[in-house]
């Protein structure tokens, strides 16, 4: 809760007039506790999980030729019942795991120094902090994700997320409850290392989940603004990881591609990208299948191709 009761007190405390954004923030937050402001994350996550994937649902149901040319696995048809079933599973996990986690983690937020008061951070400060949050989360997520692809981690936990071999937007947060908890750690590391304002924290939570939905969309649109982000993976990059599934030791990064490149876990994907335009597709598929089968210690996944199998792996 802000230490000022009136705008005049805020002006005196800051030694200047409030900006328009600060005036709006004062009007909204002055009488709300810090805990209540933090709990807004629950509403934001619900809204993102429920509404951001809806355009993808409409595109999947309509199956327009103009849209289908951007679908990464166009022969995989996803029924409305499948999408609703996925959403129900996500909401069940949201209510039973995510909401309680949000409600009890407030003391940690206060301890690391995330603030709610005035002055508000500048746009430049917000952007720089968000860059740090994405970079830190991406590095931590890479190693946890890679660990979850060991035999025990995949069979006991991560297999749930890989039930969708052709990802859809609703499936971005679809995972085992233990994975939801574990992956919350790198998501919080950035704000813990570089604590900012609650507004920045809200933006981080929203943007990270929107990004996850985009990479699980199953569509690669050439006009996406993310195309202009250096080292950004995107939907095609992550779709390869889902298609290969449990045998995949490739494309672990959640947002950017630098960790996969540095640690050599994108070689299978890059091999496919380099050869698809140079040889017959079917010949390449046969060659890569044989190459993968010939090496039981293959570390870069199988071949990525258009599948006619069902949405969920058996």
Secondary structure, DSSP 8 states (H G I E B T S, - for coil): --S-SSHHHHHHHHTS---HHHHHHHHHHTTS-HHHHHTHHHHHHHHIIIIITHHHHHHHHH--HHHHTTBTTTT----HHHHHHHHHHHHHHIIIIIHHHHHH-HHHHHHHT-B--SS---HHHHHHHHHHHHHHHHHHHHHHHHHHTSHHHHHHTGGGGGGBSS--GGGTT---HHHHHHHHHHHHHHHHHS--BHHHHHHHHHHHHHHHHHHTSSB--TT-GGGGSTTB-HHHHHHHHHHHGGG--S---SSBSHHHHHTTTTHHHHHHHHHTTTS-HHHHHHHHHHHHHT-TT--S--------S-SB--
